[in-house]
Amino acid sequence: MRQSLFIILATTLIKADIHNESRKKRKLQRAERVKYLYFNAHLMRDIGLQPDGFFVGEKFPASLKAKRTVRHLRHFYAIKIKT
């Protein structure tokens, strides 16, 4: 089954909005670096640090967030009671 044009447009606009919000957030926040790096790469990733010592910003890419948002909106629209 093919997606409708409106769903494709909604996904594209949501991706652009998420990208714009993350760009604004990165601009406002300065990257902080952890000074004491005596851990291995797996432990650092588990506690939310990149191997170079900076904090991990986003766990999911914008495209995955957009797909989940569209899926949520589609589900919400499908269960809406039509009165």
C-alpha positions in Angstrom: 0.0 0.0 0.0 1.4 3.4 -1.0 1.6 6.3 1.4 -0.5 9.3 0.6 1.0 12.5 -0.4 -0.1 14.2 2.8 1.7 11.6 5.0 4.9 12.1 3.0 4.6 15.8 3.3 3.9 15.6 7.0 6.9 13.3 7.5 9.1 15.8 5.6 7.9 18.8 7.6 8.3 17.0 10.9 11.9 16.0 10.0 12.6 19.6 9.1 11.1 20.8 12.4 13.1 18.3 14.5 16.3 19.3 12.6 15.6 23.0 13.2 14.9 22.4 17.0 18.1 20.4 17.4 20.1 23.0 15.6 18.8 25.8 17.8 19.4 23.7 20.9 23.0 22.9 19.9 23.6 26.6 19.2 22.4 27.6 22.7 24.4 24.8 24.5 28.1 24.7 24.6 29.7 21.3 24.5 31.1 20.2 27.8 34.0 17.8 28.0 34.6 15.3 30.8 38.2 15.7 32.0 38.9 12.4 33.6 38.7 9.7 30.9 39.9 6.5 32.6 37.1 4.4 31.2 36.9 2.1 28.2 34.7 3.0 25.2 31.9 0.7 26.1 31.5 2.1 29.6 31.7 5.7 28.4 28.9 4.9 25.9 26.8 3.4 28.6 27.0 6.5 30.8 26.3 8.8 27.8 29.8 9.9 26.7 31.4 9.8 23.3 35.0 8.3 23.2 36.5 11.8 22.9 34.9 12.8 26.2 31.9 14.9 25.1 28.3 14.1 26.0 26.1 12.3 23.6 23.5 14.7 22.2 20.8 12.7 20.6 20.2 9.0 20.8 18.0 8.7 17.7 18.3 10.4 14.3 15.7 12.9 13.2 14.3 10.6 10.6 13.5 7.9 13.2 11.9 10.5 15.4 9.8 11.8 12.5 8.7 8.3 11.6 7.6 7.6 15.2 5.8 11.0 15.4 3.9 10.3 12.1 3.0 6.8 13.3 1.7 8.2 16.6 -0.3 10.8 14.8 -1.7 8.2 12.4 -2.7 6.0 15.3 -4.2 8.9 17.1 -6.2 9.9 14.0 -7.4 6.3 13.5 -8.8 5.9 17.1 -10.5 9.2 17.1 -14.2 8.8 17.6 -16.2 10.3 14.8 -19.3 12.0 16.1 
